[in-house]
Amino acid sequence: MHSVSLHLLDPEFQPIRPTSAHGKRLNETVMMIENNMATMTKISERVSPPVEGILIIDLEASGLHSNSYPTEIAWMDPIKDEKVTSYLIQPSQCWLETFWDPKAEAITGITRSMIIHDGCPIQDIAQFTIEAMRNAPLILTDAPGRDAQWMRVLLEAAKVAYKPPPFMEYQEFMWRWFNSGVLLKGKRIHRAGQDVERMATAFKIAANVYPSDLSMISTVIGSGQTSPNGL
């Protein structure tokens, strides 16, 4: 088990004192990524064995009410993908007649006009999302309950009969598997693509520092468990 804390993308981050070879490697990895962000997409080339079945997803919505609907979705395989896939979601007429929270609009910056004119049709979004999830028996998200709810709303609106994989809280997964303390410091950006990229970056750091943990992740995910303790 690991006990080192990394503070990702925190302007007040101070490197860990390199009192050991392990600590020195952690510092070098963090500084490499923060000083040269272009190298992040190349980390997967150095990770062995690869992780199969991890997909990070985030959704933004019209509010937190039970009648709210998704307005934006993004996803990324943190090992295989080099960039985030992100879409604004064009609302159905039925959605437009339900809940819209001006406070949510102020937080995300996503307006009704944006999703109506620039959004991708619901049926297309559903198809793209299902294709991304088919090979991912586990979904990581920073709000599994709400994101799973909005995913159901999306699939129902598209009239698609598909049961998504289980959703697991991202930070819990990171602690259980790597126990590395790769923390997402600071406020969420509340745009799906940027939030997914932030989580994927932290995953890449942990995977690069602790590659020996990856084979266990692949094995247990393949068996249907979601954590080393089967929780």
N, C-alpha and C positions, 0 to 999 in steps of 0.2 A: 504494500500500500504506500502511496505517496503522500507527502504532507506539505508540499511547497505551494504557496499561493502566487498566482500570476494575475496581475491586474491589467486587463486588456483595454487598450485605447483609452487609458485614464491619463489625463494631462499631468496629474500629480504622481504618476507611477515612478518609483525609484527601484532600480534593479536590485535583486536579491544579492546580499553579500556572498561572493563566491568562495565559501568555506570548504567546498568539496568539488570534485570533478562534476558531480551531478548538478550542483548549483550553478557552476560555471556554464554548463551546457544550456541550462534553462535561460540564463541571462543572454547568452549569445543568440539563442533562437528568438527570444522576444525582441531583442534589439535589431536583429536581421529583418524581421517582419515589419517592425514599426518604421525602420529607416528605408526600407525598400519594399513597398507594398506590392510591387510587380512580382516579387518572388513567391507570394502566397499561392498563386495558381500552380506553381511548380512543385509545391511540397508533396503533392500526391505521387509524384514520380519517385520520391525517395521513401515512401511508406510501403512496407512489406511485412506481412501479407496485406492485401487490400481489404477494406471493410465492405461487405455486401449487405445491402438492405437498410441503409440509413438515408432518410430524406428529411430535411429541415423545411418546415412550412410555416408561413405566417399569413394571417388574414387581417384586414382592416374592415370595419363595418360602419353602418349608419348610426350605431349607438350600442348600448349595453342592454337594452330592453329585450324582452323575450320575442318581440315582433321585429327586431332589427334584422338587417340582411347584409351580406358581404359586399364591400365596395372595391376591394383590391385583394389580390392573392399573389404570393411569390413562393418559390421553392428552389431547393438546391441540394444535390448530393455533395456533401462536403469533401469527398475524396475524388470522385470522378469528374465532377463538373468544374469548369473554369469560370463560369459566370452564373449569376442568378437569373432565373426566368420569372418575369413579373408582368402582371396584367391588371389594368383597371377593369372592373366588371360592369358591363352595361346592364342596368336593371330592367326587369320585366315591368309591365304596366301595373301588375299586382303589387310588386314591391313599392313602386312609387306612391301607392295609396296607403302604405303602412308607415312604420316609424322612421322618423329622421330627427336626429338630435343635433341642434346647432353647436353644442359643446364638442361633440365628436368631430364635427366638421372643422372647428377651430383647432383641435388637437392634431388632426391628420393633414389638414389643408386640402382634403378631397371634397369637392363640391358636387352637388347634383348635376350641374352643367357638365363637369368633367366626365362623370361616369356615363351620362347620356350620350355625349358627343364623341368621347374618346375611348369609351369602354369597349371591350371585346364581348360579343354575344355569349349569353349564358351557356348555350349548347356547346359552343367551341371551347369555352373555359373548362366545362365539365369533361370533355373529351381529352383535352391536353393534360388536365390534372390526373385523371384516371390512368392515362398512359404513364405518367411519372410515378404514380403510386403502385403500379402493378408489380414491380420488382422490389418494392420496399415494404417488408413486413412490419416495419416500425417507423412511426412518424414522430419527429422531435419538434416541439413547439414551446414557446414561452407561456402559452395560455391554453393548455390542452382542452379544458372544458368548453371554453368559448369558441375556440377554433374548430373543434369537432362539431359544435352546434351549427356554426356558419357553413361548414362543409356539408352538413345534412341539408341545410336550407338551399344551398347551391345545387346539389344533386337532385333534390326534389323538384326544384324549379325547372331543371333540365329534363325532368321525367326520365331519369336514369336509375335503374335498379343496380346499385353497386354498394357494397359494404366496404368502407375504407379500412385500412389497417389500424391497429390501436394507436392512440396518441399518447405520448409520454412527455412530461415536463422536462424541458431541455437541461436546466441546471441540475435537476435531480439525477438525470442520466450521466452528466459529466462527473458529478461527485461519486456516483456509485461505480462507474467504470474506471475512470482515471484517478479519482480522488485527488486531482491535481490543483483544485481551487482556481481553475481558469475562470475568472469572474468577469461578468459583463457589467462593468462599472458605469455610472452615469445614467442619464435618463434614456429611455427608449425613444427612438426617432419617430415611431408611429407611422412609418411608411413601410409596407410589407417587404419590398426589395432590400432596403437598407437594413432592416432588422434581421432578415435572413442572412445577409452577407456578414453582419456582425457576429451572429451565432456560428456561422460556418468558419469564420476566421479563428474564433476561439477553439473550435473543434480541431482545425488543422494544426494549431499550435500544440495542443495536447497530444494529437496523434503523432506529430513529429518528435516530440520529446519522449513519449512513452510508446514506441511502436510495438513493444512486446505484448501490450494489452490488446492489440487489435485482433489477434487470432481468436482470443476468447470471445470477443464481441461477435465476430462472425459466426462462431460455433453456436453460441447461446441464442442469438437472434434467429438463426436457422432452425433451432429447436422449438421456437415459439415463446421463449422467455423474454422478458424485457429488462432484466437486471441480474447481476451475479447471484442474488438471493431469490430469484424467481418472483420478485414482487412486481 
